[in-house]
Every structure is written in structure tokens, then in C-alpha cells.
């Protein structure tokens, strides 16, 4: 799904966390081109722009993200980054922490709950893979 806004946003976050802000910016811009009303795309782009010290454009994207989706994770991350850049790091961290704890989906679990489950599953898989290696070949 190369032109699906949600897929492109996921790609943007993957590139950002992988240390490729230019690739992340491109992915978020492609997501916005696919759906200009998708707040998560604007929020992700805002975070990247703020990290690249392109603050004016980052602030505009952050404000747009909050207007489109006030409860979006991208909007919260961008707002938290803006607060940190303005010298209010603790307040910014609180905004991001609240977004991580906010229930998402039908099961009522938070994004943090989903992330913790994913990390636990990955750790268990790594343990299983390590146990199946011959002696002396542990990672």
C-alpha cells in the first residue's frame, strides 16, 4: 500500500527512530499528499522538522496536527517537543506521557500497553532463538 497515509506514517516513524530524519520527512510529506487531513502525518512531520531545527515550519505543522486530531500521538509528541525547546521539558514530558497512557482502540489498552506487550514478545522471541543456538554460538 505505497500511497496509504497510515502506512506512510508508520514508515516515517520507522525512519525517524532509525536515525533517518530526511527519509522520515519524505515519508510524512507523502502521507500528507495522500491525505492532507490526517493529523498523525502532520504531527510526525512537525516532530521531524523540530528535530531538524526548522522550528517555524515545525510549529505550523504541530498546530495543524492538534487542530486535525487533538488526541493524536503525533500532535502530542510535537507539542512535547515544542515545550522542551521552550525550556519546559517536564511539561513536555507530561504531555507525551499522557498520550502514551491514553486508551486507544476498542480494548481500552493504551499505546504504552501495546508497546510493552510488543517489547515483551520480542524479548521472549530473542530468548527462544538464543536457546536454539548450538553451544558457544550465543548472541
N, C-alpha and C positions, 0 to 999 in steps of 0.2 A: 504494500500500500504506500507507494512512494509519495503520493500527494495527500495523504491523510494527516490532518493537523495534529491529532493526538500522537500518531507515530512519529511525526517530525519533532514534536515537543520532547518526547522520550529520547529521541536521538540527540536533540540539543542538550538535554541534561547529561546524557552519557558522555558526550564530547566535552562538556564543561567540566564534569568531575574527572574526566580523563586527562585534563590539562590542555585541551584544545579550544581556547576561547574563540578563535576565528571560525573554526568549524561549528561551534555552538551558535555563534551569531548567525551564520548562514542557515543553519537548521531552523532556528527560531524565526528568521525572516521568511523562510519558505513556508513555515506553518502559518504565519500571518497572511501570506499570499493565498494560502489555501482557505483560510477562514479568518478574516480580519476582525471578527467579533469574539475570537477565542482568547479569553483573558489569560489563560495559562501561557500562551505563546508570548504575549506582551510582557508578562511577569518574568518569564525566563530571559527574554531579550533585555529587560531592564537590569536584571542581575548581572548579566554578561557585560553590558555597557558600563555599569557602575564599577565593575572589577577592572575594566579597561580604562578607567578614569575618563570616560566620556559622560560626565555627570549630567549635563543639561539634557542630552537625549535620554539618558537613563531615567532621570526624574520624570520626563514626559511619558515614557513607556510605563513607568511604575504607576503614575496617576491613572493612566488609561487602563491598566490591568485592574486596579482597585475599582474603577467605575464599572468595568465589564463583569467582574466577579470579585466582590468584596471579600469573599471567604476562600478565594483561591490560594493555593500554596505558593505559586509563583509571585502573586501580589504580596503575600506575607513576607517571603524571602527578600523581595525587593525593598519593601518598607523597612524591614530589619536592617538591611544593608545601608539604606539611607540614614537611618537613625545612628548606626555605628559611625558612619562617615561624618555625621554632625556632632560626634562626641558623646552620644547617648547609647553606648554599646549595651549596657544592661537592659535598657528599654527595648532595643532592637532584638536582643536575645529573647526577651519575654514575648515579643510579638511572634517570633519564629517558633518558640516552644509551644505557645498556644495553638498555632497552626498544626504543629505535629501531633498535638493531643486531641484535636477536634475530630469527632467521629466522621468517617466517610463511608459511603456505601450503605447497603441495607443491613449489614450485620452489626452496625454500630461501633465497629472497631476503628481505631484511629490510624493515621498514616504511620505513626510510631509503632503501633501494634503490628502492622503489616511488615514494616521494616525489620522489627525484631524477629518475627517469625521467619522471614527470609534469611536473615543472618544465621539464625539457629539451624535452619535446614542446610545452608551452605557449609556450616561448621561440621554438622553430622556427616554430610557427604564427603568432606575432606578427610574426616576421621576414618570413614569406611574405605576410602581409596588408599589411605596410608596403611591401613591394616591388611589390605590385599597385596601390598608390595612384598617382594622377597626380602629376607633379612639383609640389612646393610644398604637397602635402597630407599629408606625412609626419606621424605622430603626435607 
